[in-house]
Amino acid sequence: MAMTPEAKVKKHVRDILDKLDIYHFSPPGMGLGRAGIPDIIACYDGTFIAIECKSGTNKPTPLQERELSRIANAGGETFVVNETNIAELHERLLWMNK
């Protein structure tokens, strides 16, 4: 079965996290977890990181935006990643490690 564009973004993000040896997991979806939780949760050098993956011009839903804001307000780092800005995520993670 072919991967969806969003699944390809998620895989690329997971590959970056693995390459940098960053702890991460994907919360369960399909109504099994809390609604609006980002696609990938990570912890890097003591920093909580939330990553919402999108494809093309798709944007986070209002519920996802609320969760990302709550995480940022609590001191975590948040990212909305798609095919066009995934390199920026990689660069930011490298910068965070310095």
Backbone torsions as a table, in degrees:
resi	resn	phi	psi	omega
1	MET	NA	134.2	-178.5
2	ALA	-72.6	147.1	178.6
3	MET	-80.0	143.1	175.1
4	THR	-72.6	161.1	177.0
5	PRO	-56.7	-40.1	179.1
6	GLU	-67.3	-37.8	177.9
7	ALA	-63.1	-35.0	177.1
8	LYS	-65.8	-39.9	177.1
9	VAL	-63.4	-46.2	179.1
10	LYS	-58.6	-43.6	179.8
11	LYS	-62.6	-44.0	179.6
12	HIS	-61.6	-42.7	177.9
13	VAL	-62.6	-47.0	179.0
14	ARG	-60.3	-38.2	178.2
15	ASP	-62.7	-42.1	177.7
16	ILE	-63.0	-46.8	-179.9
17	LEU	-61.2	-42.1	178.4
18	ASP	-63.6	-43.7	-178.8
19	LYS	-60.8	-37.3	179.7
20	LEU	-87.9	3.8	179.9
21	ASP	56.7	46.4	179.7
22	ILE	-99.5	128.7	176.5
23	TYR	-63.0	134.3	178.5
24	HIS	-159.2	159.2	173.1
25	PHE	-154.2	162.7	176.9
26	SER	-111.3	117.2	178.4
27	PRO	-62.2	152.0	178.9
28	PRO	-64.6	144.2	178.3
29	GLY	-109.1	-158.2	175.9
30	MET	57.8	41.8	175.0
31	GLY	80.7	4.8	-178.3
32	LEU	-88.0	-20.9	179.9
33	GLY	-119.2	-169.9	178.3
34	ARG	-73.2	137.4	-177.2
35	ALA	-66.2	140.5	174.9
36	GLY	89.2	-4.0	-179.0
37	ILE	-65.9	137.2	-179.5
38	PRO	-58.8	159.3	-176.2
39	ASP	-64.6	-38.5	-176.2
40	ILE	-132.4	131.7	176.2
41	ILE	-112.8	134.3	-178.4
42	ALA	-140.1	162.8	172.6
43	CYS	-135.2	124.2	-175.8
44	TYR	-132.8	115.2	177.7
45	ASP	53.5	39.3	177.9
46	GLY	85.4	2.1	-179.5
47	THR	-103.6	129.0	175.4
48	PHE	-76.4	130.5	-177.2
49	ILE	-128.4	132.8	176.2
50	ALA	-120.4	129.7	-177.4
51	ILE	-125.6	121.8	174.3
52	GLU	-103.2	123.0	-178.0
53	CYS	-100.8	135.0	178.6
54	LYS	-135.5	164.3	174.9
55	SER	-120.2	150.1	177.7
56	GLY	57.5	-131.5	-178.2
57	THR	-97.3	10.0	178.6
58	ASN	-60.6	143.7	-179.1
59	LYS	-120.2	158.3	175.4
60	PRO	-62.3	148.2	176.1
61	THR	-71.5	163.7	175.8
62	PRO	-55.5	-37.4	178.2
63	LEU	-65.9	-41.8	177.4
64	GLN	-65.6	-40.7	177.3
65	GLU	-60.1	-41.0	179.1
66	ARG	-61.2	-46.0	-179.6
67	GLU	-64.2	-42.3	178.5
68	LEU	-62.1	-40.7	178.1
69	SER	-64.6	-41.6	179.0
70	ARG	-62.5	-40.1	179.1
71	ILE	-66.3	-46.0	179.4
72	ALA	-61.9	-42.0	179.5
73	ASN	-65.6	-24.2	178.2
74	ALA	-87.2	0.2	177.2
75	GLY	102.0	2.5	178.4
76	GLY	-82.9	165.1	174.7
77	GLU	-96.9	137.0	178.7
78	THR	-126.8	146.5	179.1
79	PHE	-139.8	139.6	167.7
80	VAL	-112.3	116.7	-170.9
81	VAL	-117.6	137.7	170.5
82	ASN	-136.7	-171.5	-175.9
83	GLU	-61.5	-28.5	-173.6
84	THR	-86.6	-19.2	-176.9
85	ASN	-122.6	16.7	-177.3
86	ILE	-66.4	-31.3	177.4
87	ALA	-64.8	-33.5	177.8
88	GLU	-64.1	-39.1	176.4
89	LEU	-59.8	-46.7	-179.4
90	HIS	-59.2	-47.3	179.9
91	GLU	-62.5	-42.0	-179.7
92	ARG	-64.6	-40.2	178.0
93	LEU	-65.5	-39.1	176.4
94	LEU	-63.5	-40.9	179.3
95	TRP	-64.4	-39.8	-179.2
96	MET	-61.9	-27.0	-176.8
97	ASN	-80.4	-9.2	-177.7
98	LYS	-84.3	NA	NA
